[in-house]
């Protein structure tokens, strides 16, 4: 049995986290108190932890393909096919292609700047055009919200 310094309750050692730095090998706070303190700390510093989680997620090597070499070979093998599809799309959609190029050039030249996602505030964003005849009139959306926006647009067109 061990007594929690936080709540004062005597509990079995299974109710304490292991900790090599402690004399008996267990943390001085019980699991219940530790979880409560951790939850309160996260709520008090939510913005910090959300940013920390985003950075950790994007730097996680497990997000990358399990076999990078196989992924590279696949891309190399299918590069010509991808280029063909891209060229065909550009020929079918000249106004969209022109708008995309205008945004890329304006970003490069500093005429416009990327803003966070208008829905969630995410930093990894894409330009969404409501009207391709106004190429620099864009809304910045993360890929998830951009895709959802197009799903919603298609749904609205089906209903109308």
C-alpha positions as CSV (number, residue, x, y, z in Angstrom):
1,X,0.0,0.0,0.0
2,X,1.1,3.5,-0.8
3,X,-0.4,6.9,0.2
4,X,-1.1,9.5,-2.5
5,X,0.4,12.9,-1.5
6,X,-2.4,14.7,-3.5
7,X,-5.6,13.1,-2.2
8,X,-4.1,11.4,0.9
9,X,-5.8,8.0,0.1
10,X,-3.9,4.8,0.8
11,X,-4.1,2.6,-2.3
12,X,-2.3,-0.5,-3.7
13,X,0.8,0.0,-5.8
14,X,-1.3,-0.9,-8.9
15,X,-3.0,2.4,-8.5
16,X,0.3,4.3,-9.0
17,X,2.3,4.8,-12.2
18,X,5.8,3.4,-12.3
19,X,8.6,6.0,-12.0
20,X,12.3,5.0,-12.0
21,X,13.2,8.3,-10.2
22,X,11.3,7.5,-7.1
23,X,12.8,5.5,-4.3
24,X,10.1,2.8,-4.3
25,X,9.8,2.9,-8.1
26,X,6.3,4.5,-8.2
27,X,5.0,8.0,-8.6
28,X,3.9,9.7,-5.4
29,X,0.5,10.7,-6.9
30,X,-2.1,8.1,-7.6
31,X,-3.3,7.4,-11.2
32,X,-6.6,9.2,-10.6
33,X,-5.0,12.4,-9.3
34,X,-2.3,12.3,-12.1
35,X,-5.0,12.0,-14.8
36,X,-7.0,14.8,-13.2
37,X,-4.0,17.1,-13.1
38,X,-3.0,16.3,-16.6
39,X,-6.5,17.0,-17.9
40,X,-6.6,20.4,-16.0
41,X,-3.2,21.3,-17.4
42,X,-4.2,20.5,-21.0
43,X,-7.4,22.5,-20.7
44,X,-5.5,25.5,-19.2
45,X,-2.9,25.4,-22.1
46,X,-5.1,24.1,-24.9
47,X,-3.7,26.2,-27.7
48,X,-0.1,25.2,-26.8
49,X,-1.0,21.5,-26.8
50,X,-3.0,21.7,-30.1
51,X,0.0,23.2,-31.8
52,X,2.3,20.7,-30.2
53,X,0.0,17.8,-31.4
54,X,-0.1,19.2,-35.0
55,X,3.7,19.5,-35.2
56,X,4.1,16.0,-33.7
57,X,1.6,14.5,-36.1
58,X,3.3,16.0,-39.2
59,X,6.8,15.0,-38.1
60,X,5.7,11.4,-37.3
61,X,7.7,9.0,-39.5
62,X,4.9,6.4,-39.3
63,X,2.7,8.8,-41.4
64,X,5.1,8.1,-44.3
65,X,4.6,5.0,-46.5
66,X,6.0,1.9,-44.9
67,X,8.3,1.3,-47.8
68,X,9.6,4.6,-49.1
69,X,11.5,2.9,-51.9
70,X,8.4,1.2,-53.2
71,X,6.6,4.5,-53.1
72,X,9.3,6.2,-55.1
73,X,9.3,3.4,-57.7
74,X,5.6,3.6,-58.1
75,X,5.7,7.4,-58.6
76,X,8.5,7.0,-61.1
77,X,6.7,4.3,-63.0
78,X,3.4,6.3,-63.1
79,X,4.9,9.8,-63.7
80,X,4.1,9.8,-67.4
81,X,0.5,8.7,-66.8
82,X,0.1,11.4,-64.2
83,X,1.5,14.0,-66.5
84,X,-0.9,12.9,-69.2
85,X,-3.9,13.2,-66.9
86,X,-2.7,16.6,-65.7
87,X,-2.3,17.9,-69.2
88,X,-5.8,16.5,-70.3
89,X,-7.4,18.1,-67.2
90,X,-5.7,21.5,-68.0
91,X,-7.1,21.3,-71.6
92,X,-10.6,20.5,-70.4
93,X,-10.5,23.3,-67.8
94,X,-8.6,26.3,-69.1
95,X,-10.3,28.8,-66.9
96,X,-9.6,26.8,-63.8
97,X,-6.0,26.3,-64.8
98,X,-5.6,30.0,-65.5
99,X,-7.0,30.8,-62.0
100,X,-4.7,28.3,-60.3
101,X,-1.7,29.8,-62.1
102,X,-2.8,33.4,-61.1
103,X,-3.0,32.4,-57.5
104,X,0.4,30.7,-57.6
105,X,2.0,33.7,-59.3
106,X,0.3,36.2,-56.9
107,X,1.6,34.2,-53.9
108,X,5.1,34.1,-55.3
109,X,5.0,37.8,-56.0
110,X,3.6,38.7,-52.6
111,X,0.4,40.2,-54.0
112,X,-1.7,37.9,-51.8
113,X,-0.8,35.8,-48.8
114,X,-2.0,32.5,-47.4
115,X,-4.4,32.7,-44.5
116,X,-5.3,30.0,-42.1
117,X,-8.3,27.7,-42.9
118,X,-11.5,29.7,-42.5
119,X,-13.2,26.8,-40.8
120,X,-10.6,25.3,-38.4
121,X,-7.7,27.7,-38.5
122,X,-5.3,25.0,-39.8
123,X,-2.1,26.3,-41.5
124,X,-1.8,23.7,-44.4
125,X,-4.3,25.4,-46.7
126,X,-5.5,25.5,-50.4
127,X,-7.1,28.3,-52.3
128,X,-10.8,27.7,-53.1
129,X,-12.4,29.7,-55.9
130,X,-16.1,30.5,-55.8
131,X,-15.8,32.1,-59.2
132,X,-13.0,31.3,-61.6
133,X,-13.5,34.5,-63.5
134,X,-12.2,36.3,-60.4
135,X,-8.9,34.4,-60.0
136,X,-7.5,36.2,-56.9
137,X,-10.8,36.1,-55.0
138,X,-10.2,33.0,-53.0
139,X,-11.2,31.4,-49.7
140,X,-8.4,29.5,-47.8
141,X,-9.4,26.0,-46.7
142,X,-7.5,23.0,-45.3
143,X,-7.7,20.0,-47.6
144,X,-10.4,18.3,-45.4
145,X,-12.6,21.4,-45.4
146,X,-12.0,22.1,-49.1
147,X,-13.1,18.6,-50.0
148,X,-16.1,18.9,-47.7
149,X,-17.0,22.2,-49.3
150,X,-17.1,20.6,-52.7
151,X,-19.2,17.6,-51.4
152,X,-21.6,20.2,-50.0
153,X,-21.7,22.1,-53.3
154,X,-22.5,18.9,-55.2
155,X,-25.2,18.0,-52.7
156,X,-26.8,21.5,-53.1
157,X,-26.8,21.1,-56.9
158,X,-28.5,17.7,-56.6
159,X,-31.2,19.1,-54.3
160,X,-31.9,22.2,-56.5
